[in-house]
């Protein structure tokens, strides 16, 4: 097996702001595995600074990997080897896991969703479209530009939360929205006040991560008991190992492949959450269609989807799953097997000093 990796610099259509920071550019790291018989698999890492990961840490992990220990014919053993190298580095492991499954699917002549026994109902699953924190005027422009998407995801968690929602409602009075506070509300009393205000809107489906991941369990239980809206864990749910805490303190979970370490672990995290009675969602970061398509292969395990990271960029170099009108489809995918993605633009070298911050 041969391994190569490179950076792609993604340009955002608008400055992206959440409760923890802003950015206009984002670097992802692509990885390709090639077997001696010519079968290849592609993967992607979108590292999260919140978890002390960066393009540099991803590349450092790749440099430690012995490609001879990886095999398309034994993804589980390959992941066991990668986990023996580090207890973290989840975004790097995610990229390699996707590449392994891409190759395995091509060999089996199956899409990943069939390789996992899930299937995929084309033109059935709906993704939300994210609206980052901004001035009221820009919020309105973003919402109008996203008119085709039936569900919006609104970022809050700053002092101007009320103005942000008011701006959205001025141009989309009744559109369904999901709210993500990104750990922005610091006390249970503040969180409850914001939740009651959001519930009065009448069209908010749920709220993600209202308080910091480090919030005491007693405060989370207090909030869950009183919340008029369902609460979803994001930063609090990484892998299936976090299920006991999240089942106690939340109504649902948001699984992201770069948090779990790939499709295999994402599959386990979603199944475990469903078995525990929690609602499930799969989310994303700012990503190309490689990671977005990987998440789409798990759609059948999800009650909600938020996989729009590629839609927020202007230079996605890959094609795979599409989301016209917010509805996911692989019908136009040129590749029938594995990840079902293909390159559509020539590689462009990424600048080594591009800004990197938290994203979705």
N, C-alpha and C positions, 0 to 999 in steps of 0.2 A: 504494500500500500504506500502511495506517495501522498504527502500533505503539503499544500501551499495555502498561503493566506495573504490578504491585502485589505487595505482600507478603502471605503467609499465615503465621500463627503456629501451629505444630503443637505440640500437647501430648503428651508422651510418657506411655505407660501406667505406666512405671516410670522412675526415675532411670537414665539411660544412662551407663555408665562403661566406658571402654576404657583402655589403658595411658597415653593422653595427656590424660585429663580426663573430666569429668562434665557432664551437662546434664539439665534437665527440660523445656526449651522449645527449639524450633528454628524459625528463620525460613527459609522458601524464597521465591523470587521467581518469580511467574508472568508470562508474557508472551503477548500475543495479537497476531497479525498478521491484518489484514483487507484483502482485495483489493477493488477498486472494484465487482466483480460480486457482492459479499456473501459470498464464501467466506472462512472464517476458519480459523486454525490456532492451537492452544494449545501452549505449551511451559513448561518449568520449570527453574529453576536451584537447586541445593542446594550453595552454595559451601562450600569446605573451607578452614578457617583454616590447615591444614598447608601449603597452597600459596598463602598470602597472599591469599586471596579471602574476601569477606564480602558481605552484602547491599548494602552501600554501593558496593563495587567493581563488583558486577553492575549496579546501577542507573546508575553512572557510565558503564559501557560502553554500556548501552542508549541513554543520552542522546547518545552520539557517533554512533550509527547513523543513516544517512540511509535511511529506509524505501523511498524510491524505487529504491534499489539492490537491493532484495530482491524475489524473484519465486517464486511457487509453481511456475512452469513451468520454472525453471532453478535448481535447488537448488545445483548445483555452482558456478555463477557467483556465486550469493549468498554461499556460504561463502568463496569466493576473496576477495570484497569484505570480508567480516568478518575474515578472516585478515590482510588488508592493514592493518587498524586496530590490530592488536595481535598479538604473538606468544604471549600468554597469554590470560587471561580465559576459561578453558575452560568454566567452568560457565555463563557468560553465552552463549557461542557454542553450548553444548549446548542451552540453552533455545530459542534462535532456530532451530537446526537441527531440533529436534523440531517446532516450530511450522510450519516450512517443509514438512516431510515430511507433517505432518498435513493441511495444505492441499492438497499435491500428491496425496495419496491420495484425498482427497474429490473432487477434480476427476477423477481417473482412475477413481473408484468402486471403489477397491481398498483393503484394509488395508495398512499399511506393510509387513508381512511379505510380502505378495504383490507390492507395488511393488518390493521388493528381490529378488524371485524365490526367497524362502526357503520360503514356506508356514509353517504352524503346526499341529502335531499336538495338538489339544485333548485334555485329560485325559491327557497323556503326560509332560510335564516337571514335575519335582519341585524346589521351592525349599526350602532349609534355613531354619530359624528361629533367629534370633540370641539368645544369652543373654549379656548384658553382665556385666562384673565386679561382684561384690557380696559381701555376707556369705554364709556357707554357708546360713543359714536362708532368706534371700531367694532365693538361687540355687535351692534346692529348690522354693520356691513358684513361681518362674518356669518351671522345668522341668515341674512338674505341670500348670501352666496351659497349657503348650505340648504336651500329650500327643497332640493330633491330628496333630502334625507328625512325620513319620518320620525326619527328619534335623535335628540341631541344629548350630548353629555357636557354639562356645564361645570367648569372649574371654579371653585370658590375657596374660602379659607383665608380671606384678607379683610381689612376693615370696610372695604367697599362692596361687600357681598350683596347688600340690598340694591344698590345701584346697578350692579351687574345683572341681576335677575330682572330688574325693572326694564333695563335696556333690551334684553331678550324678549320680554313679553310685549314690548311696544311694537315689535314687528312680527312676532309669532305668539299670539295670545293663548293658544290652546295646544301647542305642540307638546308631545310627551318629552320629558327630560329626565335625565339621571344626573345626580349631583355628586361631585367628587371634591371633598374637602382637603385631601392630601395631608391629613394630620394637622390641619390648620386651627382647630378649636382646642384650646388647651385645658379647659375645665369642663366637668360634666354639666355644670349649670349653663355655661355658655353654649355648649353643644345642644342641650335640650331646648334652649331658647331659639337657636337657629333652626333646629328641626321642626319646632312648632310653627315657626314662620314659614318654612318651606312647605310644610303640610297644608297650610292655608292656601297655597297656590292651586291645589287641586289636580295638578298634572305632573307631579314629581313621583317617579316610580320607586326610587330608593336612593340612599346616600352611602357613598363609599368612605371608609376610614375617617369618621368624624373627628377622632382624637388620636394622639400619638400612639405608636405601637407600644411604647413603654408605659402606657396608662395602667394603673393598678386594676386588677380584675374586679374589685369591689365597685369601682367607678363605672366600669364598662357594664357590669350587671345592672347597676342603678339606671344607667342610660337605656339599656336594652328594654328594661321593664317599662319605662315611661315613654319611649320613642313612638311618635305617631307614624313613623315611616320605617320600613325595613332598613337594617344596617348591614353593609357588606364589608368584610375584611379585605384589605388589599395588602398594605405593608405588613399586616399581622399574619398573612397566610402565604407561605413560601412553598412548602411541600406538604405531603400527606401527614408528615410528622407533627404538623401544627394543628391537627384537626380537633383535638380535645379542647384546647383553648378557644378555638373559633366556634365550635359547636355550642360552647357555653355562653359566649359573649356576643355572638353575631347571628344574623338571620341568613347570611349568605357569604360567599367568598368570590374573590376575583383572582383567577389563576393567570399568571403570565409566564410564558415559556422561559424567559431570561431569569426569572426568579426560581423556577423549579429545576432548571438544568436541562430543559428540552421537552420534546413531545412525549417521550416515554414516561418521564416523571410527571408531566402535565396530565397525561392520561390517568395516572394513579391518583394524583391530587384531586381531579374532578370526580372520579369514581368514588373515592373515599368520602368526599364531601356529600355527594348525592346519597350514599348509603347512610350518612349521619343525619339526613333530613334537611340539609342546607340547600338553598338555592345556589346555582352555579353560574358563573360568568367567566369568559375568557377575555383577557385584555391584551394590551400591547404597549410598546414604547414607540418612539419614532423609529421606523423600520422600513426596509424595502419590502417588495412583494415576496421575498423569500421567507422571512419570518411571519409575515401576515398570512401567507398561504399555509405555512406550517400550523399556525393556530386554527385556521379554517378546517383543517383535517380533523379537529376535535369538536367541531360544532355540534354533533349529535349528542354530546354529553352536557350541553350548556342550555340553560334557560335564557340567558342573555349573552350578547356578543358586543364587544367594543374593540374591533380590530380595524382601525382606520389610520394607523400611523403612516402608512404609505400615501394616503390621500392628503396628508398635511404637507407633503413635499412637492417640489416642482421637477425633480430629476430622478425619479425611481428608475434604476437601470434594469429592473427585471419585470417580467409579466407573469401572472399566475391567476389566482382567484380575482374576480372583479366584484365591484359593489355598486353597480348602477342603481340609483334609487335606494341605496342602502341594502339591497338584496344580494346575497353572495351567490356567485356562480363560477363554476369551472368550465363552462361550455366553450369558451373561446381559448382555453389553455392549449398551447401547441404540443405540450408534452402530456401523453396520456397516463404515464406511470410515475411512481415515486412521489416526489413533492409537487409535480405538475407545474414547474416554473421553467422559464428560459430567459436568457439574457437578451435585452432588446436595444441596448446602447453600448458603444465601445467603452472599455474601462478608462477612467480618468484618475490620475494620481491624486490622492487627497493631500491637502496641506498638512504638515506635521503639527501645526500649532492652532488648529481650529478650536474655537470655544467648545467646551463640553460641560454640560450641566445636567440636572435631572430633567427628565422629559415626562411623558404621559404617566 
